[in-house]
Amino acid sequence: MRPSPKALAVARSRSVSRGTVRAVVLAMALVACRADPAGQTSDASAPCTAMFGRPGPQTGLSEAECAPRCTCAATPFEQPDYTEADLAALESLTLLDAPGELKADPYASPPAATGSADAVCAVLREPAPAKSYRLRTYDSPAAAKAAGAPITHVGACGLCSPLRDLAVYIRRPDLTAPVRDCGVKHGNDKAAQLACLEALGFDRPCAQVWSYNTDHTRARCLGPCVAALTKPYNEPDGALNACLQCDEEVSGPVFKAVAGRSRRNTGVASTMCRPCSEVTPLVHRY
Protein backbone atom coordinates (compact mmCIF):
# COMPACT_ATOMS: atom_id res chain seq x y z
CA MET A 1 0.00 0.00 0.00
CA ARG A 2 1.40 3.40 -0.94
CA PRO A 3 1.36 6.07 1.79
CA SER A 4 -1.09 8.89 1.38
CA PRO A 5 0.16 12.37 0.43
CA LYS A 6 -0.64 13.52 3.98
CA ALA A 7 1.52 10.74 5.48
CA LEU A 8 4.38 11.64 3.13
CA ALA A 9 4.17 15.27 4.18
CA VAL A 10 4.30 14.34 7.86
CA ALA A 11 7.31 12.06 7.26
CA ARG A 12 9.12 14.81 5.37
CA SER A 13 8.38 17.26 8.16
CA ARG A 14 9.76 14.88 10.77
CA SER A 15 12.83 14.23 8.65
CA VAL A 16 13.47 17.94 8.24
CA SER A 17 12.97 18.47 11.96
CA ARG A 18 15.43 15.72 12.82
CA GLY A 19 17.90 17.13 10.31
CA THR A 20 17.49 20.59 11.76
CA VAL A 21 18.10 19.30 15.27
CA ARG A 22 21.22 17.46 14.13
CA ALA A 23 22.51 20.60 12.40
CA VAL A 24 21.90 22.72 15.48
CA VAL A 25 23.62 20.18 17.74
CA LEU A 26 26.61 20.00 15.37
CA ALA A 27 26.86 23.79 15.22
CA MET A 28 26.77 24.02 19.01
CA ALA A 29 29.52 21.41 19.27
CA LEU A 30 31.72 23.31 16.83
CA VAL A 31 31.18 26.56 18.71
CA ALA A 32 32.04 24.82 21.98
CA CYS A 33 35.25 23.42 20.48
CA ARG A 34 36.31 26.82 19.19
CA ALA A 35 35.58 28.34 22.58
CA ASP A 36 38.07 26.06 24.35
CA PRO A 37 41.03 28.36 25.15
CA ALA A 38 44.59 27.59 24.16
CA GLY A 39 43.78 24.26 22.52
CA GLN A 40 42.22 22.85 25.67
CA THR A 41 39.86 19.91 25.33
CA SER A 42 38.30 17.55 27.79
CA ASP A 43 39.08 14.52 25.60
CA ALA A 44 42.12 13.01 27.30
CA SER A 45 42.79 10.79 24.25
CA ALA A 46 43.15 13.76 21.88
CA PRO A 47 46.54 15.42 21.33
CA CYS A 48 47.04 18.27 23.79
CA THR A 49 48.11 21.42 21.97
CA ALA A 50 47.56 23.76 24.91
CA MET A 51 50.24 26.10 26.19
CA PHE A 52 50.77 26.57 29.94
CA GLY A 53 51.83 29.95 31.22
CA ARG A 54 50.81 33.40 32.37
CA PRO A 55 51.18 35.77 29.40
CA GLY A 56 52.72 39.18 30.00
CA PRO A 57 53.75 42.09 27.77
CA GLN A 58 56.82 40.20 26.49
CA THR A 59 55.22 36.79 25.94
CA GLY A 60 53.95 37.16 22.38
CA LEU A 61 50.88 35.00 23.00
CA SER A 62 47.44 36.01 24.23
CA GLU A 63 45.52 34.63 27.20
CA ALA A 64 43.40 32.72 24.69
CA GLU A 65 46.54 30.95 23.44
CA CYS A 66 48.28 30.39 26.77
CA ALA A 67 46.83 30.08 30.27
CA PRO A 68 47.83 28.75 33.72
CA ARG A 69 45.80 25.60 33.20
CA CYS A 70 45.98 22.33 31.31
CA THR A 71 42.54 20.76 31.02
CA CYS A 72 43.33 18.57 28.04
CA ALA A 73 45.99 16.47 29.77
CA ALA A 74 45.33 13.09 31.34
CA THR A 75 45.28 14.88 34.71
CA PRO A 76 43.51 18.25 34.30
CA PHE A 77 45.34 20.96 36.23
CA GLU A 78 44.92 24.65 36.99
CA GLN A 79 47.52 26.50 39.00
CA PRO A 80 45.96 27.97 42.14
CA ASP A 81 46.00 31.72 42.61
CA TYR A 82 48.62 31.81 45.34
CA THR A 83 48.31 34.84 47.60
CA GLU A 84 51.04 36.78 49.38
CA ALA A 85 49.89 35.01 52.55
CA ASP A 86 50.56 31.68 50.82
CA LEU A 87 54.04 32.81 49.79
CA ALA A 88 54.77 34.18 53.25
CA ALA A 89 53.82 30.77 54.65
CA LEU A 90 56.37 29.12 52.33
CA GLU A 91 59.04 31.60 53.34
CA SER A 92 58.31 31.13 57.04
CA LEU A 93 59.40 27.49 56.97
CA THR A 94 63.00 26.76 57.95
CA LEU A 95 64.98 24.29 55.86
CA LEU A 96 67.18 21.98 57.89
CA ASP A 97 70.36 20.79 56.17
CA ALA A 98 70.11 23.56 53.57
CA PRO A 99 72.28 23.13 50.46
CA GLY A 100 75.73 24.68 50.57
CA GLU A 101 77.11 27.22 48.15
CA LEU A 102 78.66 26.25 44.85
CA LYS A 103 82.45 26.15 44.96
CA ALA A 104 83.01 25.98 41.20
CA ASP A 105 81.30 26.62 37.88
CA PRO A 106 79.09 23.55 37.21
CA TYR A 107 79.31 24.19 33.47
CA ALA A 108 83.07 23.62 33.60
CA SER A 109 82.49 20.11 34.92
CA PRO A 110 78.87 19.03 34.32
CA PRO A 111 77.51 16.60 36.92
CA ALA A 112 76.92 13.03 35.85
CA ALA A 113 73.33 11.81 35.74
CA THR A 114 72.55 9.70 38.79
CA GLY A 115 69.53 8.29 40.57
CA SER A 116 66.17 7.04 39.40
CA ALA A 117 64.48 8.41 36.29
CA ASP A 118 61.28 8.59 38.38
CA ALA A 119 62.90 10.53 41.24
CA VAL A 120 61.01 13.33 42.95
CA CYS A 121 61.97 16.00 45.45
CA ALA A 122 59.60 16.14 48.41
CA VAL A 123 59.06 18.14 51.59
CA LEU A 124 59.35 16.25 54.86
CA ARG A 125 58.02 18.34 57.74
CA GLU A 126 59.81 17.93 61.06
CA PRO A 127 58.09 18.14 64.47
CA ALA A 128 60.95 20.19 65.91
CA PRO A 129 62.06 22.83 65.72
CA ALA A 130 58.70 24.40 64.92
CA LYS A 131 57.92 25.14 61.25
CA SER A 132 60.95 23.25 59.97
CA TYR A 133 61.37 20.81 57.10
CA ARG A 134 63.86 18.77 55.15
CA LEU A 135 64.10 18.16 51.43
CA ARG A 136 64.44 14.55 50.41
CA THR A 137 64.91 12.90 47.02
CA TYR A 138 62.77 9.78 46.65
CA ASP A 139 63.08 7.18 43.93
CA SER A 140 59.42 7.52 42.95
CA PRO A 141 56.22 9.42 43.74
CA ALA A 142 54.97 6.30 45.53
CA ALA A 143 57.99 6.31 47.84
CA ALA A 144 57.42 9.98 48.70
CA LYS A 145 53.76 9.31 49.40
CA ALA A 146 54.63 6.37 51.65
CA ALA A 147 56.93 8.66 53.64
CA GLY A 148 54.20 11.27 54.01
CA ALA A 149 56.25 13.80 52.05
CA PRO A 150 54.41 16.06 49.55
CA ILE A 151 56.21 16.34 46.21
CA THR A 152 57.56 19.81 45.48
CA HIS A 153 58.97 19.01 42.03
CA VAL A 154 59.89 16.04 39.87
CA GLY A 155 63.55 15.13 39.59
CA ALA A 156 66.16 15.08 42.32
CA CYS A 157 66.44 17.92 44.82
CA GLY A 158 68.94 20.65 43.97
CA LEU A 159 70.08 24.13 44.92
CA CYS A 160 66.80 25.83 43.91
CA SER A 161 64.55 23.27 45.60
CA PRO A 162 64.11 25.18 48.91
CA LEU A 163 60.65 26.64 49.44
CA ARG A 164 62.00 30.19 49.63
CA ASP A 165 63.14 29.81 46.03
CA LEU A 166 59.76 28.32 45.11
CA ALA A 167 58.17 31.50 46.47
CA VAL A 168 60.35 33.54 44.08
CA TYR A 169 59.24 31.43 41.12
CA ILE A 170 55.58 31.96 42.00
CA ARG A 171 55.87 35.64 42.91
CA ARG A 172 57.77 36.54 39.73
CA PRO A 173 56.10 34.99 36.66
CA ASP A 174 58.63 36.87 34.52
CA LEU A 175 62.14 35.95 35.63
CA THR A 176 63.52 36.20 32.10
CA ALA A 177 63.67 40.00 32.00
CA PRO A 178 65.14 40.67 35.48
CA VAL A 179 67.71 37.87 35.19
CA ARG A 180 68.71 39.15 31.75
CA ASP A 181 69.01 42.68 33.15
CA CYS A 182 71.33 41.43 35.89
CA GLY A 183 73.51 39.84 33.23
CA VAL A 184 73.51 42.90 30.96
CA LYS A 185 74.27 45.38 33.75
CA HIS A 186 76.83 43.32 35.64
CA GLY A 187 78.30 40.95 33.07
CA ASN A 188 81.85 42.04 33.90
CA ASP A 189 81.38 41.91 37.66
CA LYS A 190 80.46 38.45 38.93
CA ALA A 191 79.93 39.61 42.51
CA ALA A 192 77.55 42.37 41.40
CA GLN A 193 75.69 39.99 39.10
CA LEU A 194 75.23 37.51 41.95
CA ALA A 195 74.04 40.28 44.28
CA CYS A 196 71.56 41.42 41.63
CA LEU A 197 70.12 37.89 41.42
CA GLU A 198 69.95 37.57 45.19
CA ALA A 199 68.00 40.84 45.25
CA LEU A 200 65.26 39.05 43.29
CA GLY A 201 64.73 36.92 46.38
CA PHE A 202 66.81 33.83 45.65
CA ASP A 203 68.86 32.20 48.37
CA ARG A 204 72.56 32.38 47.50
CA PRO A 205 73.03 28.78 46.24
CA CYS A 206 70.11 29.15 43.83
CA ALA A 207 71.29 32.62 42.77
CA GLN A 208 74.69 31.08 42.01
CA VAL A 209 73.12 28.55 39.64
CA TRP A 210 71.27 31.34 37.83
CA SER A 211 74.47 33.40 37.65
CA TYR A 212 76.54 30.59 36.15
CA ASN A 213 73.68 29.85 33.74
CA THR A 214 73.67 33.51 32.69
CA ASP A 215 77.44 33.47 32.09
CA HIS A 216 77.25 30.27 30.04
CA THR A 217 74.35 31.47 27.90
CA ARG A 218 76.10 34.81 27.31
CA ALA A 219 79.19 32.99 26.06
CA ARG A 220 77.37 30.44 23.90
CA CYS A 221 74.27 32.31 22.70
CA LEU A 222 75.41 35.94 22.39
CA GLY A 223 74.46 36.33 18.72
CA PRO A 224 70.87 35.07 18.87
CA CYS A 225 70.32 36.76 22.23
CA VAL A 226 71.41 40.19 20.99
CA ALA A 227 69.15 39.74 17.96
CA ALA A 228 66.20 38.72 20.14
CA LEU A 229 66.71 41.35 22.84
CA THR A 230 63.37 43.07 22.17
CA LYS A 231 61.51 40.13 20.65
CA PRO A 232 58.66 38.26 22.37
CA TYR A 233 59.57 35.17 24.36
CA ASN A 234 57.29 32.97 22.24
CA GLU A 235 56.87 32.83 18.48
CA PRO A 236 53.30 32.88 17.07
CA ASP A 237 53.36 29.06 16.88
CA GLY A 238 54.33 28.80 20.56
CA ALA A 239 58.02 28.01 20.00
CA LEU A 240 60.62 29.89 22.04
CA ASN A 241 62.52 32.72 20.39
CA ALA A 242 66.04 31.93 19.16
CA CYS A 243 67.76 33.23 22.31
CA LEU A 244 65.62 31.28 24.75
CA GLN A 245 65.84 28.17 22.60
CA CYS A 246 69.63 28.43 22.57
CA ASP A 247 69.66 28.82 26.36
CA GLU A 248 67.35 25.82 26.65
CA GLU A 249 69.63 23.63 24.55
CA VAL A 250 73.12 24.64 25.67
CA SER A 251 72.57 25.72 29.29
CA GLY A 252 69.34 24.01 30.30
CA PRO A 253 70.58 20.47 31.02
CA VAL A 254 73.22 21.56 33.56
CA PHE A 255 70.88 24.10 35.12
CA LYS A 256 68.19 21.46 35.67
CA ALA A 257 70.68 18.98 37.11
CA VAL A 258 72.14 21.46 39.59
CA ALA A 259 69.13 23.64 40.40
CA GLY A 260 66.68 20.75 40.70
CA ARG A 261 63.64 23.00 40.49
CA SER A 262 62.33 24.60 37.32
CA ARG A 263 58.97 26.23 36.69
CA ARG A 264 57.85 23.35 34.48
CA ASN A 265 58.74 20.50 36.82
CA THR A 266 57.10 22.44 39.65
CA GLY A 267 53.79 23.30 37.98
CA VAL A 268 54.34 27.06 38.14
CA ALA A 269 53.22 29.26 35.25
CA SER A 270 55.60 31.84 33.83
CA THR A 271 55.46 34.46 31.10
CA MET A 272 57.42 32.03 28.91
CA CYS A 273 54.65 29.69 27.75
CA ARG A 274 55.36 25.97 27.52
CA PRO A 275 53.44 22.97 26.14
CA CYS A 276 51.18 21.34 28.71
CA SER A 277 52.90 18.05 27.93
CA GLU A 278 56.06 19.40 29.62
CA VAL A 279 54.36 20.62 32.81
CA THR A 280 54.06 18.68 36.07
CA PRO A 281 50.73 19.35 37.85
CA LEU A 282 51.53 20.15 41.49
CA VAL A 283 49.84 22.22 44.19
CA HIS A 284 52.11 23.75 46.82
CA ARG A 285 50.50 23.52 50.25
CA TYR A 286 52.83 22.32 52.98
C-alpha positions in Angstrom: 0.0 0.0 0.0 1.4 3.4 -0.9 1.4 6.1 1.8 -1.1 8.9 1.4 0.2 12.4 0.4 -0.6 13.5 4.0 1.5 10.7 5.5 4.4 11.6 3.1 4.2 15.3 4.2 4.3 14.3 7.9 7.3 12.1 7.3 9.1 14.8 5.4 8.4 17.3 8.2 9.8 14.9 10.8 12.8 14.2 8.6 13.5 17.9 8.2 13.0 18.5 12.0 15.4 15.7 12.8 17.9 17.1 10.3 17.5 20.6 11.8 18.1 19.3 15.3 21.2 17.5 14.1 22.5 20.6 12.4 21.9 22.7 15.5 23.6 20.2 17.7 26.6 20.0 15.4 26.9 23.8 15.2 26.8 24.0 19.0 29.5 21.4 19.3 31.7 23.3 16.8 31.2 26.6 18.7 32.0 24.8 22.0 35.3 23.4 20.5 36.3 26.8 19.2 35.6 28.3 22.6 38.1 26.1 24.3 41.0 28.4 25.2 44.6 27.6 24.2 43.8 24.3 22.5 42.2 22.8 25.7 39.9 19.9 25.3 38.3 17.5 27.8 39.1 14.5 25.6 42.1 13.0 27.3 42.8 10.8 24.3 43.1 13.8 21.9 46.5 15.4 21.3 47.0 18.3 23.8 48.1 21.4 22.0 47.6 23.8 24.9 50.2 26.1 26.2 50.8 26.6 29.9 51.8 30.0 31.2 50.8 33.4 32.4 51.2 35.8 29.4 52.7 39.2 30.0 53.7 42.1 27.8 56.8 40.2 26.5 55.2 36.8 25.9 53.9 37.2 22.4 50.9 35.0 23.0 47.4 36.0 24.2 45.5 34.6 27.2 43.4 32.7 24.7 46.5 31.0 23.4 48.3 30.4 26.8 46.8 30.1 30.3 47.8 28.7 33.7 45.8 25.6 33.2 46.0 22.3 31.3 42.5 20.8 31.0 43.3 18.6 28.0 46.0 16.5 29.8 45.3 13.1 31.3 45.3 14.9 34.7 43.5 18.3 34.3 45.3 21.0 36.2 44.9 24.6 37.0 47.5 26.5 39.0 46.0 28.0 42.1 46.0 31.7 42.6 48.6 31.8 45.3 48.3 34.8 47.6 51.0 36.8 49.4 49.9 35.0 52.5 50.6 31.7 50.8 54.0 32.8 49.8 54.8 34.2 53.3 53.8 30.8 54.6 56.4 29.1 52.3 59.0 31.6 53.3 58.3 31.1 57.0 59.4 27.5 57.0 63.0 26.8 58.0 65.0 24.3 55.9 67.2 22.0 57.9 70.4 20.8 56.2 70.1 23.6 53.6 72.3 23.1 50.5 75.7 24.7 50.6 77.1 27.2 48.2 78.7 26.3 44.8 82.4 26.1 45.0 83.0 26.0 41.2 81.3 26.6 37.9 79.1 23.5 37.2 79.3 24.2 33.5 83.1 23.6 33.6 82.5 20.1 34.9 78.9 19.0 34.3 77.5 16.6 36.9 76.9 13.0 35.8 73.3 11.8 35.7 72.5 9.7 38.8 69.5 8.3 40.6 66.2 7.0 39.4 64.5 8.4 36.3 61.3 8.6 38.4 62.9 10.5 41.2 61.0 13.3 42.9 62.0 16.0 45.5 59.6 16.1 48.4 59.1 18.1 51.6 59.3 16.3 54.9 58.0 18.3 57.7 59.8 17.9 61.1 58.1 18.1 64.5 61.0 20.2 65.9 62.1 22.8 65.7 58.7 24.4 64.9 57.9 25.1 61.2 60.9 23.3 60.0 61.4 20.8 57.1 63.9 18.8 55.1 64.1 18.2 51.4 64.4 14.5 50.4 64.9 12.9 47.0 62.8 9.8 46.7 63.1 7.2 43.9 59.4 7.5 42.9 56.2 9.4 43.7 55.0 6.3 45.5 58.0 6.3 47.8 57.4 10.0 48.7 53.8 9.3 49.4 54.6 6.4 51.7 56.9 8.7 53.6 54.2 11.3 54.0 56.3 13.8 52.0 54.4 16.1 49.6 56.2 16.3 46.2 57.6 19.8 45.5 59.0 19.0 42.0 59.9 16.0 39.9 63.6 15.1 39.6 66.2 15.1 42.3 66.4 17.9 44.8 68.9 20.7 44.0 70.1 24.1 44.9 66.8 25.8 43.9 64.6 23.3 45.6 64.1 25.2 48.9 60.6 26.6 49.4 62.0 30.2 49.6 63.1 29.8 46.0 59.8 28.3 45.1 58.2 31.5 46.5 60.3 33.5 44.1 59.2 31.4 41.1 55.6 32.0 42.0 55.9 35.6 42.9 57.8 36.5 39.7 56.1 35.0 36.7 58.6 36.9 34.5 62.1 35.9 35.6 63.5 36.2 32.1 63.7 40.0 32.0 65.1 40.7 35.5 67.7 37.9 35.2 68.7 39.1 31.7 69.0 42.7 33.2 71.3 41.4 35.9 73.5 39.8 33.2 73.5 42.9 31.0 74.3 45.4 33.7 76.8 43.3 35.6 78.3 41.0 33.1 81.9 42.0 33.9 81.4 41.9 37.7 80.5 38.4 38.9 79.9 39.6 42.5 77.6 42.4 41.4 75.7 40.0 39.1 75.2 37.5 42.0 74.0 40.3 44.3 71.6 41.4 41.6 70.1 37.9 41.4 69.9 37.6 45.2 68.0 40.8 45.3 65.3 39.1 43.3 64.7 36.9 46.4 66.8 33.8 45.7 68.9 32.2 48.4 72.6 32.4 47.5 73.0 28.8 46.2 70.1 29.2 43.8 71.3 32.6 42.8 74.7 31.1 42.0 73.1 28.6 39.6 71.3 31.3 37.8 74.5 33.4 37.7 76.5 30.6 36.1 73.7 29.9 33.7 73.7 33.5 32.7 77.4 33.5 32.1 77.3 30.3 30.0 74.4 31.5 27.9 76.1 34.8 27.3 79.2 33.0 26.1 77.4 30.4 23.9 74.3 32.3 22.7 75.4 35.9 22.4 74.5 36.3 18.7 70.9 35.1 18.9 70.3 36.8 22.2 71.4 40.2 21.0 69.2 39.7 18.0 66.2 38.7 20.1 66.7 41.3 22.8 63.4 43.1 22.2 61.5 40.1 20.7 58.7 38.3 22.4 59.6 35.2 24.4 57.3 33.0 22.2 56.9 32.8 18.5 53.3 32.9 17.1 53.4 29.1 16.9 54.3 28.8 20.6 58.0 28.0 20.0 60.6 29.9 22.0 62.5 32.7 20.4 66.0 31.9 19.2 67.8 33.2 22.3 65.6 31.3 24.8 65.8 28.2 22.6 69.6 28.4 22.6 69.7 28.8 26.4 67.3 25.8 26.7 69.6 23.6 24.6 73.1 24.6 25.7 72.6 25.7 29.3 69.3 24.0 30.3 70.6 20.5 31.0 73.2 21.6 33.6 70.9 24.1 35.1 68.2 21.5 35.7 70.7 19.0 37.1 72.1 21.5 39.6 69.1 23.6 40.4 66.7 20.7 40.7 63.6 23.0 40.5 62.3 24.6 37.3 59.0 26.2 36.7 57.8 23.3 34.5 58.7 20.5 36.8 57.1 22.4 39.7 53.8 23.3 38.0 54.3 27.1 38.1 53.2 29.3 35.3 55.6 31.8 33.8 55.5 34.5 31.1 57.4 32.0 28.9 54.7 29.7 27.7 55.4 26.0 27.5 53.4 23.0 26.1 51.2 21.3 28.7 52.9 18.0 27.9 56.1 19.4 29.6 54.4 20.6 32.8 54.1 18.7 36.1 50.7 19.4 37.8 51.5 20.2 41.5 49.8 22.2 44.2 52.1 23.7 46.8 50.5 23.5 50.2 52.8 22.3 53.0 
